[in-house]
Amino acid sequence: MKRLIYPGPEEISAALGRPSAANRDIDSTVREILAMVRSEGDAALRQLSRRFDGYAPASFKVDEETIYQASAIVVPELREAMQEALSNITAFHSAQLTGSEPVMTADGVKCWSRDMPIEKVGLYIPGGTAPLFSTVLMLAIPARLAGCRDIIICTPPGRDGRVNPLILCAASLAGVTDIYAVGGAQAIAAMAYGTESIPSVYKIFGPGNSYVTRAKELVQLEGTAIDMPAGPSELLVIADESANPLFVAADLLSQAEHGTDSQVIMLTDSKIIVDQVEAELKKQAALLDRNSIARQSLENSSLILLDTIDECLDVSNRYAPEHLILATADPQRHAAAVVNAGSVFLGNFSSESTGDYMTGPNHTLPTGGYARSYSGLSTASFMKKIFFQEVTAEGIMKIGPATELMAGAEMLSGHMNAVSVRLKFLEDEQNRSTGKA
Ligand SMILES: [Zn+2]
């Protein structure tokens, strides 16, 4: 890990540069995969699965018996842990569901909005080096709470053709049973276009490798929505003298083990903390199972000594980290100064890993500086709002003249006329009734 003692602004910018973006060489491969699945459906999926996963099932859909058996072989303690996570994630996400009260914007003009679930959503769960069954919970729970009608999961099988039982168990706990054993860019294509066995969806969620990410970007251009731009994981820790170096080092390493392109940064106003965290990192890194991954990502990473914690907060806000830990004596006060971050952890006992599994907020978060403009996943990600307005005769008399004026100024005489005919109608009606009187 690089060590920067009172660096200048340019040195800071260089240290906070994100590892280079996914290479574009894969573009033609991904385009070819999308085109194949679009034109040949299941036959293409089978061919591609054989090539990339080493296995092509007769039927992509995982049958109910397999899902049931998978849950039974997961050790009870782990199943209970999943249940505990499920209950916390459900509690946090339920609170996001709020109704909308009608608003009278003018006399006779009533407006309201209705949250409608996206009818069909697809969740992508990667296989590979670690089975991310926690992501199943993080995607499926808000989808269910939002009320999505059709929720499907695509996830690659192992070389033996089986989907990881932990993924199946988490899916069934979260109430999703439409699971397809297909991965990679071809899975994204299947969910975007639909095949004989896999239904198409309106929005695709979930992490993946650079092929999956590129496939999501490409299908988005064709009209299938996606959750957010994906990139390597990040953690920024702001630590003052009150921080526990043992905890800080453990947190930095926990995030560094995600992938070789992960980035972790520590900002501090204490020289002692820099020395102590550095020593702890050396000690703890050797003990990690994913030691070689963590070591590589630490090369993109820095320990930075600055003058004050306020300066640390400034730098953090410019960087806009996916995860931010405030290991300071007054984390509440510092949290109030956070402007850009995906998810914030306050105080010495809030480890970032508790947020990955248990605390309740979503762990699908904006990376790569997108925290400046994007939020993490919530029930809103699985919904859209429909607006309603009801204008009475009284209402059109109130807002009609201003509407006519604005439409006329925009040279849209048709728009103006649609109001004018109504105002004229009401005027005539009034004349008739006063004439009679
Ligand atoms: Zn993590």
Residues whose N, C-alpha, C, O or C-beta is under 5 A from the ligand:
A	BS01	ZN	S254 Q255 D356
